[in-house]
């Protein structure tokens, strides 16, 4: 890993502690933490795996390549199993067994950050529908804003009266990324203005959002004010906006070439999958607006959401605790939203907790 890539990984290293280590009559009971880069965490915090059960959250599509976690949240279990087989054969062929960071493959759970959606905070609130379409996406070309603008151009020519709202933020990974994001945003704004498209952009024209703007209450209000959500990326991470829409009983539209993490949970009852064409997107928007029936919230409550996902996660931790000789102990509820994670100084926070765990061991001797 190059210096620039390593710096980016560390800048985006985040997590949260769900349970601190504690001393019991059976010895030290591990704490529980969530990390998006467990291998990086283990290299930077000596002894963390002896003090914590490590849960890996996947921040992007594709299989997990980490062996540093005890539990991994994975959207596509079959793809993960294929990768596990391939990587196992590769390690055997290259005699890289010492590379393994755990003695056994981690527990794979078929859930992701987006599956921990808070269905109490994101729920229908009965407010009037002021917009037909809402799209929440970072100002970046892979989010495909041009496609929705093209669709609105078609809808305008049809005099459909459809109205939309775009909410976004700049890419803050680096100065160059920030400049590119702002330039992209300026171009999209210019198109909306020049073509007189009926699209609103709250929050200082959508260039930035404050911490308050990103709260659950604010986002739930925006989503509940729309009839449908639209996500147009091909490749995507665990898209929370999709699940926030569904929990608010707002159906979603995605494109047929979307990756697994976007297609997950999108069914005939929760939304529509359309060809990546502006006319197909325009037709789908009209169909949803004019009476197609969907029940996305019922699907989320039955198959996903914080209650179901936490039950699954708690059970996996209980099994690890019992295998280590400890009775089950509750972990804190995990939300998974970016603003509930620790982004700066997470490794330092874990390092302090590990030092405390080591002190507990020493006092018991």
Secondary structure, DSSP 8 states (H G I E B T S, - for coil): --HHHHHHHHHT--EEEEE--EEETTEEE-EEEEES-HHHHHHHSTTHHHHEEEEEE--SSS----SS-SEEE-S-HHHHHHHHHHHHHHHHHHT-GGG-SSSS--EEES--GGGG--TTTSS-------EEEEEE--SSGGG-HHHHHHHHHHHHHTT----EEEE-----SSHHHHHHHHHHHHHHHHHHHHTT--EE-HHHHTT---TTTTSHHHHHHHHHTEEEEE---SS-S--HHHHHHHHTT-EEEEETT--HHHHTT--TTTEEEE-SSHHHHHHHHHHHHTT----HHHHHHHH-HHHHHHHHHHHHHHHHHHHTT------------GGGSB-SSHHHHHHHHHHHHHHHHHHH-
